[in-house]
Amino acid sequence: MSKMATPTPEAKGLRQSMAWIHTWLGLLAGWILFAMFLTGTASYFRPEITQWMQPELRPATVSATQAAQTSVAYLQATSPDDEQWFIYLPDDRTAETRVFARPKPNPDAKATPTKRAAELKLDPATGVPLTARDTRGGEHFYRFHFQLQLPHPWGRWLAGLCAIFMLATSISGVITHKRIFVDFFTLRWGKGQRSWLDAHNVSAVLALPFHAMITYTGLITLVVMYMPWPIMANYQKPATFSAEAYGRDNEGEASGKAAPLAAIGPMMAAATREWQGGRPRTIIIRHPNDAAATVTLVQSGADQLNARSPSVTFSGASGARLSGSHRPGPAIATAGVMLGLHIGQYAGPVLRWTYFLLGLTGAAMVGTGLLLWTAKRRKPGTKPFFGFHIVERLNIATIACLPTGMAAYLLANRLIPVDISGRAGMEVSAMFWTWFGLATLSVMRPVARAWPEMLMVSAGAFAALPIVNMATTQRGFFASLMAGDGLFIAFDLVMVAMAALLGFGAWKAGQVKAKKAPTRRRAVSPSVQQQVREVVDAA
Amino acid sequence: MDVRITVLSRPQARSVTAFVMIGRCLTALVGGYAAAAGVASLTARLLPIARAEATGWGMIISFLIFAILGLWAFHQPRLTRVATVIWGLAALSIGACYLLGVRA
């Protein structure tokens, strides 16, 4: 704070002021940003994590048309009078059909509203509901990434605040960093604070375009919530904006005249022709079995960069095409592409893994930045100020303990009995109890011990995952290898890689302390954190 | 303001500095948001293109305006200048939006 205390107009250069604000913005938002980066990175494999967390589900792959037909048949048999049906077809990354039916509103206004029916998973080949262990799957990491497990809307606002801090921190970081291309190739190991700065610079600069993109596009994902004012300046009713921007929703009323629902197959073929080979992914059927029924097909997000997928609507009674979404203008298309770039649904396997690795460099950049803050302020032989202890402890609690919490979420999925009620919530609780429990425990240990110990625990938790998976399911590593089950093989390999990196970091942190402790005046070795760099780079 | 700090006693100077810092943070965060929202909305209102498109551009640029105003609030040493520019920009742009009214 002292730098800011008596600023004189001439004395403070742009680089100086930017360095100051970079430090403090980064510190304030750093811990939450680290968690957002880590869970967001995991979310690039959201459907894969969900598949891994329901190992009993192994439906055969069938054509999208067959999946659509079987699910419509199921909904016709179970709830033909609903107001609306949602069908999410399987694709390369999701094996099941998901359906969700919304019943007609009760005409009696005083009646208690019908409870929202849960989403069902259907076997795409037969349309029979699939039963599997109750879990939130990859959805949990995805939701935590921008809701932070806080009540709505506070989690989203806090995530947005951290994101705008991240944007300002990136801009000020680039201004501060004058030698951006020289430091691109500079990493001086084992030089204390200088090494932390290098590690921070390398992880930040190498992936700078990615960090800048992911931060700005992240803000854009919730722009309507964060910045609705331009809509207010142009529209009486905000709904008019979404209708103009993304095409009008066919919210027609039911006619009350019954009419059988036309076959879905020809509509899907027609949509694919209209999209020049694009695949329908979502089917929305309004007022099924009514003369005014509509069937809206939405194209798969894997087909194009713009996440606002085109759609086409057919008459449910005749099967004739009624309308299609219009091509968006440049601004709406730009926003849609930004959304697409952030969620990466368009990305194929190679690009997806690139996203995953770049996301990890984001976590590394934030983590090394946080460690740099303490490395810079550590003065051997002097008693550190109070805030220093807080930052040091929060660094351990976040960087070394959060990964264990994430592993605990996955472990809980295998260890909590499959048919116990409320197990999905227990899995989520396992993550936070483990994370905050270990964080509390780490406070009771000396800093120099807490780093290697907590990192070792996280390495152990990740190493345990393939073993526990093998012991509790039929889909262990070797069985998956025999079956050529790429997803389960890759999952185990990533867990082992995480364990190895965290274990390596724990070993380095412990080793440095043992080696250097006698030469230091204080028990807390300044170099311990510097040696955790490998882990931070990885985790 | 700098001159005044030098003649104050130390605890007094510290409280003035804290006050200045709080004012600066509030101006950057709240004022910066208000100014970004106002400028983005005014842009959306005035751009002579389809209103959905204008709205889209306004929303897209808003975060960049917010970030730059927020950073500038910590670069410019004089808080009075920071507060005048940021709160003034917010008041003018939001006021202009109100006077113009919603696009027909």
Chai-1 contact restraints between the chains, C-beta under 6 A:
chainA,res_idxA,chainB,res_idxB,connection_type,confidence,min_distance_angstrom,max_distance_angstrom,comment,restraint_id
A,A5,B,T17,contact,1.0,0.0,6.0,A-B,restraint_1
A,P7,B,P77,contact,1.0,0.0,6.0,A-B,restraint_2
A,P9,B,P77,contact,1.0,0.0,6.0,A-B,restraint_3
A,K12,B,P77,contact,1.0,0.0,6.0,A-B,restraint_4
A,S17,B,F74,contact,1.0,0.0,6.0,A-B,restraint_5
A,S17,B,H75,contact,1.0,0.0,6.0,A-B,restraint_6
A,I21,B,F74,contact,1.0,0.0,6.0,A-B,restraint_7
A,L167,B,A67,contact,1.0,0.0,6.0,A-B,restraint_8
A,A168,B,A67,contact,1.0,0.0,6.0,A-B,restraint_9
A,A168,B,G70,contact,1.0,0.0,6.0,A-B,restraint_10
A,A168,B,L71,contact,1.0,0.0,6.0,A-B,restraint_11
A,I171,B,A67,contact,1.0,0.0,6.0,A-B,restraint_12
A,S172,B,L71,contact,1.0,0.0,6.0,A-B,restraint_13
A,L219,B,F63,contact,1.0,0.0,6.0,A-B,restraint_14
A,V223,B,M59,contact,1.0,0.0,6.0,A-B,restraint_15
A,M227,B,M59,contact,1.0,0.0,6.0,A-B,restraint_16
A,M227,B,S62,contact,1.0,0.0,6.0,A-B,restraint_17
A,W229,B,A37,contact,1.0,0.0,6.0,A-B,restraint_18
A,W229,B,S41,contact,1.0,0.0,6.0,A-B,restraint_19
A,P230,B,A40,contact,1.0,0.0,6.0,A-B,restraint_20
A,P230,B,S41,contact,1.0,0.0,6.0,A-B,restraint_21
A,P230,B,A44,contact,1.0,0.0,6.0,A-B,restraint_22
A,P230,B,T55,contact,1.0,0.0,6.0,A-B,restraint_23
A,P230,B,G58,contact,1.0,0.0,6.0,A-B,restraint_24
A,P230,B,M59,contact,1.0,0.0,6.0,A-B,restraint_25
A,I231,B,T55,contact,1.0,0.0,6.0,A-B,restraint_26
A,A233,B,S41,contact,1.0,0.0,6.0,A-B,restraint_27
A,A233,B,A44,contact,1.0,0.0,6.0,A-B,restraint_28
A,A233,B,R45,contact,1.0,0.0,6.0,A-B,restraint_29
A,A233,B,C97,contact,1.0,0.0,6.0,A-B,restraint_30
A,N234,B,A44,contact,1.0,0.0,6.0,A-B,restraint_31
A,N234,B,R51,contact,1.0,0.0,6.0,A-B,restraint_32
A,N234,B,T55,contact,1.0,0.0,6.0,A-B,restraint_33
A,N234,B,R103,contact,1.0,0.0,6.0,A-B,restraint_34
A,Q236,B,V102,contact,1.0,0.0,6.0,A-B,restraint_35
A,F241,B,T55,contact,1.0,0.0,6.0,A-B,restraint_36
A,E244,B,A52,contact,1.0,0.0,6.0,A-B,restraint_37
A,A245,B,A52,contact,1.0,0.0,6.0,A-B,restraint_38
A,G329,B,E53,contact,1.0,0.0,6.0,A-B,restraint_39
A,A331,B,E53,contact,1.0,0.0,6.0,A-B,restraint_40
A,A331,B,G56,contact,1.0,0.0,6.0,A-B,restraint_41
A,A331,B,W57,contact,1.0,0.0,6.0,A-B,restraint_42
A,I332,B,G56,contact,1.0,0.0,6.0,A-B,restraint_43
A,A335,B,G56,contact,1.0,0.0,6.0,A-B,restraint_44
A,A335,B,I60,contact,1.0,0.0,6.0,A-B,restraint_45
